[in-house]
Amino acid sequence: MYRALIEQVDLKTGTASLGSDEAHHLNRVRRQKAGDPFLGLDGQGGLYLCTLRRRGRDWGAEIVERLESETESPLHIVLAQALVKKDKFEWVIQKATELGVRRIVPLITERTEVRPRPASAQRKMRRWHKILVDALKQSGRLSLPQLEEPQDLAQFCAGDQSQARLVLDEEGNLAWSQALEAFPSPPASCTVYIGPEGGWDDRDRQVFASHDLPRIRLGPRTLRTETAPVCALTLLQHAWGDL
């Protein structure tokens, strides 16, 4: 059954609204009519059996019942990913959502080539949000990951409160297995730092050192910046999550 993101859920009246994109897709693309069923996701963990309703020109949802489903990982993962070229970063967002990340933070590092421009920032955020929603529906997740505005690396490090903080660095002096063995029990939260295409600069490494963050080798081969998060997230979910 098709999954759609619903908004303004009102359990008292048993109704919810649909954004223009979802309404268009249900009505125009999938050719569904008033009364046809679909699964509604509120993006905050709620899953509902709904039917399509129409009032005037507006399309919305009638909530039939709330359904029970558990697809969220017990591990709260934050992906701190250096900004990279458009297609690569969009791919990272998609795969991170599929792999259960709770929060995505685009980082501005010393070697970041893609810098946010005020004129296109909102358009880019809307595009990234759409990718998140599509990946949420495809993967069967119920909670929409939090996507933040790009942040400076030092600023983000200073506020990172995760119990485990892992910096992937091909020049790191700690093996992946050693980094995980340092935790006697699985942490509740973890941040994974991924560098830009040119790798971390020495000034980035100084930031990590000032916050006592371990720099970890993922293996003997150098991975592309879009490959590293998929590998690391999979390993984390296997070790501490639900894979």
C-alpha positions as CSV (number, residue, x, y, z in Angstrom):
1,M,0.0,0.0,0.0
2,Y,1.3,3.5,-0.9
3,R,2.8,5.5,1.9
4,A,2.3,9.3,2.0
5,L,3.4,11.9,4.5
6,I,0.5,13.5,6.3
7,E,0.4,16.8,8.2
8,Q,-1.6,18.4,11.0
9,V,-2.9,15.1,12.4
10,D,-6.0,15.6,14.5
11,L,-7.0,12.3,16.3
12,K,-10.1,14.0,17.8
13,T,-11.6,14.6,14.4
14,G,-9.8,11.7,12.7
15,T,-8.4,13.9,9.9
16,A,-5.1,15.0,8.6
17,S,-3.9,17.3,5.8
18,L,-1.8,16.5,2.7
19,G,0.9,18.7,1.3
20,S,0.5,19.7,-2.3
21,D,3.1,17.3,-3.6
22,E,1.5,14.3,-1.8
23,A,-2.0,15.3,-2.9
24,H,-0.8,15.6,-6.5
25,H,0.9,12.2,-6.4
26,L,-2.0,10.4,-4.9
27,N,-4.6,12.0,-7.1
28,R,-2.9,12.7,-10.4
29,V,-0.1,10.2,-10.5
30,R,-1.5,7.2,-8.7
31,R,-5.1,8.0,-9.8
32,Q,-6.6,7.4,-6.4
33,K,-10.0,8.7,-5.7
34,A,-11.9,9.8,-2.6
35,G,-12.3,6.8,-0.2
36,D,-9.2,5.0,-1.6
37,P,-6.9,3.7,1.2
38,F,-3.3,4.5,1.8
39,L,-0.8,4.5,4.7
40,G,-0.2,7.9,6.3
41,L,3.2,8.7,8.0
42,D,3.3,11.8,10.3
43,G,7.1,11.8,10.2
44,Q,7.3,11.5,14.0
45,G,6.8,7.8,14.5
46,G,3.1,7.6,13.7
47,L,1.6,5.2,11.1
48,Y,-2.0,5.3,10.1
49,L,-4.4,3.6,7.8
50,C,-6.1,6.4,6.0
51,T,-8.5,7.0,3.2
52,L,-8.3,9.9,0.7
53,R,-10.9,12.6,1.2
54,R,-11.8,15.7,-0.8
55,R,-13.5,18.9,0.4
56,G,-13.9,21.4,-2.5
57,R,-10.5,21.6,-4.2
58,D,-8.6,20.4,-1.1
59,W,-7.4,16.9,-0.6
60,G,-6.8,15.4,2.8
61,A,-6.9,12.2,4.8
62,E,-9.5,10.5,6.9
63,I,-7.8,8.4,9.6
64,V,-9.2,4.9,10.0
65,E,-6.9,3.6,12.6
66,R,-3.4,3.9,14.0
67,L,-1.1,1.0,13.2
68,E,1.7,-0.4,15.2
69,S,5.1,-0.8,13.6
70,E,8.7,-0.5,14.8
71,T,11.3,0.4,12.2
72,E,13.5,2.9,14.1
73,S,16.9,1.8,15.4
74,P,17.6,2.0,19.1
75,L,20.9,3.8,18.3
76,H,20.5,7.6,17.8
77,I,23.0,8.3,15.0
78,V,24.1,11.7,13.9
79,L,25.8,12.0,10.5
80,A,28.1,15.0,10.4
81,Q,29.0,15.0,6.7
82,A,31.2,17.5,4.9
83,L,29.4,19.2,2.1
84,V,30.2,17.8,-1.3
85,K,28.9,18.1,-4.8
86,K,25.2,18.1,-5.3
87,D,24.6,14.6,-6.6
88,K,26.9,13.0,-4.1
89,F,25.4,14.8,-1.1
90,E,21.9,14.0,-2.2
91,W,23.0,10.3,-2.5
92,V,24.4,10.4,1.0
93,I,21.2,11.9,2.4
94,Q,19.2,9.1,0.8
95,K,21.3,6.3,2.0
96,A,21.7,7.7,5.5
97,T,17.9,7.9,5.8
98,E,17.6,4.3,4.7
99,L,20.2,3.2,7.2
100,G,18.4,4.8,10.2
101,V,20.2,8.1,10.8
102,R,18.3,10.4,13.2
103,R,20.0,13.6,12.3
104,I,22.1,14.9,9.4
105,V,24.4,17.9,9.8
106,P,26.2,19.3,6.6
107,L,29.7,20.4,7.7
108,I,31.8,23.3,6.4
109,T,35.4,22.3,6.7
110,E,38.8,23.7,5.6
111,R,38.7,21.8,2.3
112,T,34.9,22.0,1.6
113,E,34.6,23.1,-2.0
114,V,30.8,23.5,-2.0
115,R,29.9,26.5,0.1
116,P,26.3,27.5,0.8
117,R,25.0,30.6,-0.9
118,P,22.2,32.6,0.7
119,A,20.4,33.0,-2.7
120,S,20.1,29.2,-3.1
121,A,20.1,27.9,0.5
122,Q,16.3,27.6,0.9
123,R,15.9,25.9,-2.5
124,K,18.6,23.5,-1.6
125,M,17.1,22.7,1.8
126,R,13.7,22.0,0.1
127,R,15.4,19.7,-2.4
128,W,17.1,17.8,0.4
129,H,13.9,17.6,2.4
130,K,12.1,16.0,-0.6
131,I,14.9,13.4,-0.8
132,L,14.5,12.6,2.9
133,V,10.7,12.2,2.5
134,D,11.1,9.9,-0.5
135,A,13.7,7.8,1.3
136,L,11.6,7.6,4.4
137,K,8.6,6.2,2.5
138,Q,10.8,3.8,0.4
139,S,12.6,2.4,3.5
140,G,9.5,1.9,5.6
141,R,10.7,4.2,8.4
142,L,8.3,6.3,10.4
143,S,10.4,9.1,11.8
144,L,11.8,11.7,9.5
145,P,15.5,12.5,10.1
146,Q,16.3,16.0,11.3
147,L,18.2,17.9,8.6
148,E,20.1,20.9,9.8
149,E,21.5,24.0,8.1
150,P,25.2,23.7,7.2
151,Q,27.5,24.4,10.2
152,D,31.1,25.2,10.7
153,L,33.1,22.2,11.9
154,A,34.4,23.8,15.1
155,Q,31.0,25.1,16.0
156,F,29.4,21.7,15.6
157,C,32.1,19.9,17.6
158,A,31.7,22.3,20.5
159,G,28.0,21.4,20.8
160,D,28.1,17.7,20.0
161,Q,26.7,15.8,22.9
162,S,26.7,12.2,21.6
163,Q,28.0,9.5,23.9
164,A,30.3,8.2,21.1
165,R,32.0,10.5,18.6
166,L,33.9,8.9,15.8
167,V,36.0,10.8,13.2
168,L,36.8,8.8,10.1
169,D,40.2,9.7,8.8
170,E,42.5,7.7,6.5
171,E,45.4,9.1,8.6
172,G,43.8,8.0,11.9
173,N,45.8,6.1,14.4
174,L,43.0,3.9,15.7
175,A,41.4,0.9,14.0
176,W,37.6,0.7,13.8
177,S,37.4,-2.4,16.0
178,Q,39.6,-0.7,18.6
179,A,37.3,2.4,18.7
180,L,34.2,0.3,19.3
181,E,35.9,-1.9,21.9
182,A,36.5,1.3,24.0
183,F,32.8,1.1,24.9
184,P,32.0,-1.7,27.4
185,S,28.3,-1.3,26.5
186,P,26.5,0.1,23.4
187,P,26.1,3.8,23.6
188,A,22.6,5.4,23.1
189,S,23.9,8.0,20.7
190,C,26.8,8.3,18.2
191,T,28.1,10.9,15.9
192,V,30.1,9.9,12.8
193,Y,32.2,12.6,11.2
194,I,32.9,12.3,7.4
195,G,35.4,14.6,5.6
196,P,35.3,16.2,2.2
197,E,36.6,14.9,-1.1
198,G,40.1,16.2,-0.3
199,G,40.1,14.7,3.2
200,W,40.6,16.5,6.5
201,D,42.9,19.4,6.7
202,D,45.5,19.7,9.5
203,R,43.4,22.6,10.9
204,D,40.4,20.3,11.0
205,R,42.5,17.7,12.9
206,Q,43.5,20.4,15.4
207,V,39.8,21.0,16.1
208,F,39.3,17.2,16.7
209,A,42.3,17.1,19.0
210,S,41.0,20.1,21.0
211,H,37.8,18.1,21.7
212,D,39.6,14.7,22.3
213,L,37.9,13.1,19.4
214,P,39.5,9.9,18.1
215,R,40.5,9.7,14.5
216,I,39.7,6.2,13.1
217,R,40.8,4.3,10.1
218,L,37.9,2.4,8.4
219,G,40.3,0.0,6.7
220,P,43.4,-0.2,4.5
221,R,41.7,1.4,1.5
222,T,40.8,5.0,1.0
223,L,37.0,5.3,0.5
224,R,35.2,8.1,-1.4
225,T,33.4,10.6,0.8
226,E,30.0,9.2,-0.4
227,T,31.1,5.6,0.3
228,A,32.5,6.1,3.8
229,P,29.1,7.0,5.5
230,V,27.3,4.0,4.0
231,C,30.1,1.7,5.2
232,A,30.3,3.3,8.7
233,L,26.6,3.5,9.3
234,T,26.2,-0.2,8.3
235,L,28.9,-1.2,10.7
236,L,27.4,0.9,13.5
237,Q,23.9,-0.5,13.1
238,H,25.4,-4.0,13.1
239,A,27.4,-3.4,16.2
240,W,25.1,-1.2,18.3
241,G,21.8,-0.9,16.3
242,D,19.4,-3.3,14.7
243,L,21.1,-4.8,11.7
